Amino acid sequence: MFKKRKIKIKIKICGLKYYNNISSIIDLYPDFIGFIFFEKSPRFVGDNFLAPDTIGISKVGVFVNEKEDKLLKLSIKNNLDFVQLHGDESPYYCRNISKKGIKIIKSFGIDHNFDFEKIKEYIDHVKYFLFDFKSNLYGGTGKKFFWEKIDNYNFKVPFILSGGINSNDFDKINNLNIPKLLGIDLNSCFENKPGLKNLNLLKKFISRIKYKYLSDYHGFYGNFGGAYIPEMLYNNINYLKNEYNKIINNNSFKKQLKRLLHNYVGRPSPLFYCKNLSKIYGAKIYLKREDLNHTGSHKINNTIGQALLAKEIGKKNIISETGAGQHGVATSTICSLLGLKCTIFMGEVDIKRQIQNVYRMKMLGANIIAVNSGSKTLKDSVNEAIRYWINNPDCYYMIGSAVGPDPYPRMVSYFQSIISEEIKEQLKEKESGILPNYIIACLGGGSNAAGIFYHFLDDEYVKLIGVEASGLGLNTNKTAATIQKGSRGVLHGSMTILMQDKYGQILEPYSISAGLDYPGIGPMHANLFYKNRATFISVTDFEAIEAGIELSSLEGIIPALESAHAIASLKKLSFKKKDLVIINLSGRGDKDMDTYIKHIENK
């Protein structure tokens, strides 16, 4: 059963003033950021201020009794999503502003004598209300009003709670049970000085309210994750963890990553409406077209991030593993671009079934090491890559999925989160910002699923669906359906869910899809399963191939076999007519044509 919708408290961080500080605040991914255009405020940004571009974060300009023409000019110049009116603006003023397409947050100062009846005339002209401590200073006082007053609020317009909220208020806010409470405004109590926010205070506070499904500082997602590694890797892992934590917040690193994702990968990838598929399944179905990225899959998002990181810390020799070959191709590609030496471990079975990608990697300059141990597939490639890393600690190991010891799962998830970040922005244009009812992704280790789930984790209205490969069936020993067949244990350096026997020995997985042929899942997904935040279903080889053929014939898109598993889930879910469904089309099907052709010829 899916979880019922819960009230989600949105986060607004207001009074931002300094560009470097603003950039760091954006990385905390609040729902709103606010800039004050009132010249008497110590947080006044100035008339020449230009708000930075954001994706998935609404920009709010705060004004006090401003002239309409100046407010409109600044709103357009800064590409504001909302204007917050913090003065004595009349309903007539609000009506004129809203008629020009400007969304309004109207603020009111609350005291013992405040009567909510006085705001009735504003209801038709504003998007939200904001309730603050009543003061002649127009906000930023660090003082609270009596929150009991909002028990009397019974209008249809959602509101934001402001006024003196500090880091000690978590429990009180968490226990507020007011249906129209949209979010909270964090301002003066989280500052080092007016306009300069204290990142540590904000990060700790927001993580308790907002990011309950992401990892903590030690890399644990609830009871899963961590770093269970041989002693010989401790120095490597700890060094990588410390460097990643520093570099990921470096502005020049982020700009370089963003530039390559745009100019080299071709991002943003399209969000494509499937008209024919939607008719058949009775819902509004979109595909996030990661197959259109350079190299043909989502894998390039992560490899660019990790390759830039490797260069920053002085590593020139890159090693990696691959199953379907998509991560291997993406790794080889970026190593070629950046002048890095590249070695790829690949199982002999996967080499035979993904020979096209093998030749692509060789053409890109990679050295391919065939793995002939175990099942000769992805699990064994990871094992061999780790052994090689232990013996060659100067290498940089570029893990392709959201697995392994910390910081790899959170690092890979972060680099892949560009997928859901873009979707939230694209939905503003395509669906007026409405959240999807379903997000669907195939799941092996789980990097593409982590990426598309990432920015929807706290939107509990959105149903997250992970689709595993059940191979020849759940009741056979030819399956890779970890959630259905697995149990808790340590695999490749992290506590997770994996397929193992009663003695803790790893069971060999099977799937027709080389990218899903893995005996475990990433710790993020294990935690989502145990917390009932995501639902996991499985799809057989036959169902996946049929779904891939169906998508090809209906929409002219040939998916990778991995992505075809996600498409096949449509037959296993029940939708309402107005449901909005987004599927991550994580890779294109060129590499799997032999498999498709054999199936078609044998029908």
Residue pairs with C-beta under 8 A, 6 or more apart in sequence:
2 463
2 535
3 460
3 532
3 533
5 460
5 461
6 460
7 177
7 179
7 181
8 458
8 459
8 460
8 461
9 173
9 174
9 181
9 182
9 183
9 184
9 209
9 210
10 30
10 31
10 32
10 160
10 182
10 183
10 184
11 30
11 31
11 32
11 183
11 184
11 186
11 206
11 209
11 210
12 30
12 31
12 32
12 33
12 34
12 60
12 160
12 162
12 183
12 184
12 185
12 186
13 25
13 28
13 30
13 32
13 33
13 34
13 185
13 186
13 187
13 190
13 197
13 202
14 32
14 33
14 34
14 36
14 60
14 62
14 84
14 162
14 185
14 186
14 187
15 34
15 36
15 41
15 43
15 62
15 140
15 187
15 188
15 191
15 194
15 195
15 197
16 22
16 25
16 33
16 34
16 35
16 43
16 45
16 195
16 197
17 35
17 36
17 43
17 44
17 45
17 194
17 195
17 196
18 195
18 196
19 52
20 251
21 195
21 196
21 197
21 199
22 33
22 52
23 52
23 251
23 254
24 199
24 249
25 33
25 197
25 199
25 202
26 33
26 52
26 54
26 57
27 249
28 199
28 202
28 203
28 206
29 56
29 57
29 210
29 455
30 57
30 206
31 57
31 58
31 183
32 57
32 58
32 59
32 60
32 82
32 183
33 54
33 57
33 58
33 59
33 60
34 59
34 60
34 61
34 62
34 84
34 185
34 187
35 45
35 49
35 51
35 59
35 60
35 61
35 62
35 78
36 43
36 44
36 45
36 62
37 44
37 45
37 47
37 49
37 61
37 62
37 63
37 66
37 74
38 44
38 62
38 63
38 64
38 66
38 86
38 138
40 64
40 138
41 64
41 138
41 139
41 140
41 194
42 140
42 194
42 195
43 140
43 194
43 195
45 195
47 74
49 78
50 77
50 78
51 59
51 61
51 78
51 79
51 80
53 79
55 421
55 422
55 424
55 425
56 421
56 424
56 425
56 455
58 81
58 82
59 78
59 79
59 80
59 81
59 82
60 80
60 81
60 82
60 83
60 84
60 105
61 71
61 74
61 75
61 78
61 80
61 82
61 83
61 84
62 83
62 84
62 86
62 139
63 71
63 74
63 83
63 84
63 85
63 86
63 87
64 85
64 86
64 87
64 138
65 87
65 88
65 89
66 87
68 93
68 96
68 97
71 83
71 97
71 102
72 97
72 100
72 102
74 80
75 83
75 102
80 102
81 103
82 102
82 103
82 104
82 105
82 127
82 128
83 97
83 102
83 103
83 104
83 105
84 104
84 105
84 106
84 107
84 130
85 93
85 94
85 97
85 104
85 105
85 106
85 107
86 107
86 130
86 132
86 138
86 139
87 138
89 106
91 121
91 122
91 125
94 104
94 106
94 122
94 125
94 126
95 124
95 125
97 104
97 125
98 104
98 125
98 126
103 127
104 125
104 126
104 127
104 128
105 126
105 127
105 128
105 129
105 130
105 160
106 119
106 122
106 126
106 128
106 129
106 130
107 129
107 130
107 131
107 132
107 139
107 162
108 114
108 119
108 129
108 130
108 131
108 132
109 132
109 133
109 134
109 135
109 145
110 131
110 132
110 133
110 134
110 145
110 146
110 149
110 150
110 163
111 134
111 145
112 146
112 149
114 134
114 149
116 152
116 153
116 154
116 155
119 129
119 155
120 155
122 129
123 155
123 156
123 157
126 157
127 157
128 157
128 158
128 159
128 160
128 182
129 157
129 158
129 159
129 160
130 159
130 160
130 161
130 162
130 185
131 145
131 149
131 150
131 153
131 159
131 160
131 161
131 162
131 163
132 139
132 145
132 162
132 163
132 185
133 139
133 141
133 143
133 144
133 145
133 162
133 163
133 164
134 145
135 141
135 143
139 162
139 163
139 187
140 187
140 188
140 194
141 163
141 164
141 188
142 164
142 166
142 188
142 189
143 163
143 164
144 163
144 164
144 165
145 163
147 161
147 172
147 176
150 159
150 161
150 178
150 181
151 178
153 159
153 178
153 180
155 180
156 180
157 180
158 180
158 181
158 182
159 180
159 181
159 182
160 182
160 183
160 184
160 185
161 173
161 176
161 181
161 183
161 184
161 185
162 184
162 185
162 187
163 185
164 188
164 189
165 173
165 184
165 185
165 186
165 187
165 189
166 189
166 190
167 189
167 190
167 201
167 204
167 205
170 205
170 208
170 209
173 184
173 209
174 209
186 202
186 205
188 194
190 197
190 198
190 201
190 202
190 205
191 197
191 198
192 198
207 214
207 216
210 458
211 457
211 458
212 458
213 221
213 457
213 458
213 524
213 527
213 528
213 531
213 533
214 221
214 410
214 413
214 457
214 524
215 221
215 225
215 406
215 409
215 410
215 523
215 524
218 225
218 226
218 406
219 225
219 226
219 227
219 241
219 405
219 406
219 407
219 409
219 410
219 494
220 226
220 406
220 523
221 409
221 523
221 524
221 526
221 527
222 527
222 530
222 531
223 488
223 495
223 527
223 530
224 488
224 494
224 495
224 496
224 497
224 523
224 524
224 526
224 527
224 530
225 406
225 409
225 494
225 495
225 496
225 523
225 524
225 527
226 405
226 406
226 494
226 495
226 523
227 237
227 405
227 406
227 493
227 494
228 405
228 490
228 493
228 494
228 495
229 237
229 405
229 493
230 390
232 390
232 393
233 386
233 389
233 390
233 393
233 405
235 393
236 389
236 393
237 405
237 406
237 407
239 313
240 313
240 407
241 406
241 407
243 309
243 312
243 313
244 309
244 407
244 411
245 407
247 253
247 309
247 312
247 313
248 254
248 411
248 414
253 308
253 309
253 312
256 308
257 304
257 305
257 308
260 304
260 308
261 267
261 301
261 304
261 418
264 294
264 304
264 337
265 293
265 294
265 300
265 301
265 304
266 292
266 293
266 294
267 293
267 301
267 418
267 422
268 422
268 425
268 426
269 288
269 289
269 290
269 292
269 293
269 419
269 422
270 288
270 289
270 292
271 286
271 287
271 288
271 289
271 422
271 423
271 426
271 427
271 430
271 582
272 286
272 287
272 288
272 289
273 284
273 285
273 286
273 430
274 285
274 286
274 287
274 554
274 555
276 554
276 555
277 285
277 551
277 554
277 555
277 570
278 284
278 285
280 554
281 570
281 575
281 581
282 575
282 576
282 577
283 437
283 438
283 575
283 576
283 577
283 578
283 579
283 580
283 581
284 578
284 579
284 580
284 581
285 570
285 581
285 582
285 583
286 430
286 436
286 580
286 581
286 582
286 583
287 555
287 557
287 582
287 583
287 584
287 585
288 419
288 422
288 423
288 452
288 582
288 583
288 584
288 585
289 585
290 297
290 298
290 419
290 448
290 584
290 585
290 586
290 587
291 297
291 557
291 559
291 560
291 563
291 585
291 586
291 587
291 588
291 589
292 588
293 300
293 301
294 300
294 333
295 326
295 329
295 330
295 333
296 326
296 329
296 560
296 587
296 588
296 590
296 591
297 326
297 329
297 330
297 560
297 586
297 587
297 588
298 416
298 419
298 447
298 448
298 451
298 584
298 586
298 587
299 326
299 327
299 329
299 330
299 331
299 400
299 447
299 587
300 330
300 333
300 334
301 415
301 416
301 418
301 419
301 451
302 327
302 330
302 400
302 412
302 415
302 416
302 447
303 327
303 330
303 331
303 333
303 334
303 398
303 400
304 334
304 415
305 411
305 414
305 415
306 396
306 398
306 399
306 411
306 412
306 415
307 318
307 331
307 334
307 335
307 338
307 340
307 398
308 338
309 411
310 316
310 318
310 340
310 396
310 398
311 338
311 340
313 396
315 394
315 395
315 396
316 340
316 341
317 340
317 341
317 343
317 392
317 394
317 395
317 396
318 331
318 335
318 340
318 341
318 342
318 343
318 395
318 396
318 398
319 342
319 343
319 344
319 345
319 385
319 388
319 389
319 392
319 395
319 396
319 397
319 398
320 327
320 328
320 331
320 342
320 343
320 344
320 345
320 385
320 397
320 398
320 399
320 400
321 327
321 328
321 344
321 345
321 346
321 378
321 381
321 382
321 384
321 385
321 399
321 400
322 328
322 329
322 331
322 344
322 345
322 346
322 350
322 357
322 361
322 378
322 381
322 400
323 346
323 347
323 350
323 354
323 377
323 378
323 381
323 444
323 514
323 515
323 517
323 518
324 350
324 354
324 357
324 513
324 514
324 515
324 560
324 561
324 562
324 587
324 591
325 346
325 350
325 354
325 356
325 357
325 358
325 360
325 361
325 514
325 591
326 357
326 515
326 560
326 587
326 591
327 400
327 401
328 344
328 346
328 357
328 361
328 366
328 368
328 400
329 357
329 360
329 361
329 364
330 400
331 342
331 344
331 366
331 398
331 400
332 342
332 344
332 360
332 361
332 364
332 365
332 366
333 364
334 340
335 341
335 342
335 364
335 365
335 366
336 342
336 364
336 365
342 364
342 365
342 366
342 367
343 366
343 367
343 369
343 388
343 395
344 361
344 366
344 367
344 368
344 369
345 369
345 371
345 381
345 382
345 384
345 385
345 388
346 354
346 358
346 368
346 369
346 370
346 371
346 381
347 370
347 371
347 372
347 375
347 376
347 377
347 378
347 380
347 381
348 370
348 371
348 372
348 376
349 375
349 376
349 377
349 514
350 376
350 377
350 378
350 381
350 514
350 517
351 358
351 368
351 370
353 514
353 594
353 595
354 514
354 591
356 590
356 591
357 591
358 368
361 368
362 368
369 384
369 388
371 380
371 381
371 383
371 384
373 380
373 383
373 384
374 380
374 383
374 508
375 508
375 509
375 510
377 509
377 514
377 517
378 444
378 514
378 515
378 517
378 518
379 506
379 508
379 509
379 517
379 518
379 519
382 399
382 403
382 404
382 492
383 492
385 397
386 397
386 492
386 493
388 395
389 395
389 397
399 408
399 412
400 412
400 445
400 447
401 412
401 444
401 445
401 446
401 447
401 518
401 522
402 408
402 409
402 412
402 413
402 416
402 445
402 446
402 447
402 449
402 450
402 522
402 523
402 524
402 525
403 409
403 412
403 445
403 446
403 491
403 492
403 494
403 496
403 518
403 520
403 521
403 522
403 523
404 492
404 493
404 494
405 492
405 493
405 494
406 494
408 493
409 450
409 494
409 522
409 523
409 524
410 524
412 447
412 450
412 522
413 447
413 450
413 451
413 454
413 522
413 524
414 454
415 451
416 447
416 448
416 450
416 451
416 452
416 454
417 450
417 451
417 454
417 455
418 451
419 448
419 451
419 452
419 454
419 584
420 439
420 451
420 452
420 453
420 454
420 455
420 456
421 454
421 455
423 436
423 452
423 455
423 582
424 455
424 456
427 433
427 434
427 435
427 436
431 580
434 580
435 456
435 459
435 461
435 462
435 580
436 456
436 462
436 580
436 581
436 582
437 461
437 462
437 463
437 575
437 576
437 579
437 580
437 581
438 462
438 463
438 465
438 573
438 575
438 579
438 580
438 581
438 582
439 452
439 453
439 456
439 462
439 463
439 464
439 465
439 582
439 584
440 465
440 467
440 566
440 569
440 581
440 582
440 583
440 584
441 448
441 449
441 452
441 453
441 465
441 466
441 467
441 566
441 583
441 584
441 586
442 448
442 449
442 466
442 467
442 468
442 469
442 513
442 516
442 562
442 563
442 565
442 566
442 584
442 586
443 449
443 466
443 467
443 468
443 516
443 521
443 525
443 536
444 468
444 469
444 480
444 511
444 513
444 515
444 516
444 517
444 518
444 521
444 562
445 518
445 520
445 521
445 522
446 466
446 521
446 522
446 524
446 525
447 522
448 562
448 584
448 586
449 466
449 525
449 584
450 522
450 524
450 525
451 584
452 582
452 584
453 464
453 528
453 534
456 462
456 464
457 464
457 528
457 533
460 533
463 535
464 528
464 533
464 534
464 535
465 534
465 535
465 536
465 537
465 569
465 573
466 483
466 521
466 525
466 528
466 534
466 535
466 536
466 537
467 536
467 537
467 538
467 539
467 565
467 566
467 568
467 569
468 480
468 481
468 482
468 483
468 484
468 516
468 521
468 536
468 537
468 538
468 539
468 565
469 479
469 480
469 481
469 511
469 512
469 513
469 516
469 517
469 538
469 539
469 541
469 544
469 565
470 479
470 480
470 481
470 484
470 538
470 539
470 540
471 478
471 479
471 480
471 481
471 509
471 510
471 511
471 512
471 540
471 541
472 478
472 479
472 510
472 540
472 541
473 479
473 540
474 481
474 484
474 485
474 538
477 507
477 510
478 510
479 485
479 509
479 510
479 511
479 538
480 499
480 509
480 510
480 511
480 516
480 517
480 518
480 519
481 538
482 497
482 498
482 499
482 509
482 518
482 519
482 520
482 521
483 497
483 521
483 529
483 536
483 538
484 536
484 538
485 499
485 507
486 497
486 498
486 499
486 500
486 519
486 520
486 521
487 497
487 498
487 500
488 495
488 496
488 497
488 526
489 495
489 496
489 497
489 498
489 500
489 504
490 496
491 498
491 506
491 519
491 520
492 520
494 522
494 523
495 523
495 526
496 520
496 521
496 522
496 523
496 526
497 520
497 521
497 526
497 529
498 506
498 519
498 520
498 521
499 506
499 507
499 509
499 519
499 520
500 506
500 507
500 519
501 507
506 519
507 519
508 519
509 517
509 518
509 519
510 517
511 517
511 541
512 541
512 544
512 545
512 561
512 595
513 541
513 544
513 560
513 561
513 562
513 564
513 565
513 592
514 561
515 560
515 561
515 562
515 587
516 561
516 562
516 565
525 534
525 536
527 533
528 534
529 536
537 569
537 572
537 573
539 547
539 565
539 568
539 569
539 572
543 565
543 568
543 571
544 561
544 564
544 565
544 567
544 568
545 561
545 564
545 595
545 596
545 599
546 568
547 564
547 565
547 567
547 568
547 570
547 571
548 558
548 559
548 561
548 563
548 564
548 567
548 589
548 592
548 596
549 596
549 599
549 600
550 567
551 557
551 558
551 559
551 564
551 567
552 558
552 559
552 589
557 585
558 588
558 589
558 590
558 593
558 596
559 567
559 585
559 587
559 588
559 589
560 586
560 587
560 588
560 589
560 591
560 592
561 589
561 592
561 595
562 586
562 587
563 583
563 584
563 585
563 586
563 587
563 589
564 589
566 583
566 584
566 585
566 586
567 583
567 585
570 581
570 583
575 581
589 596
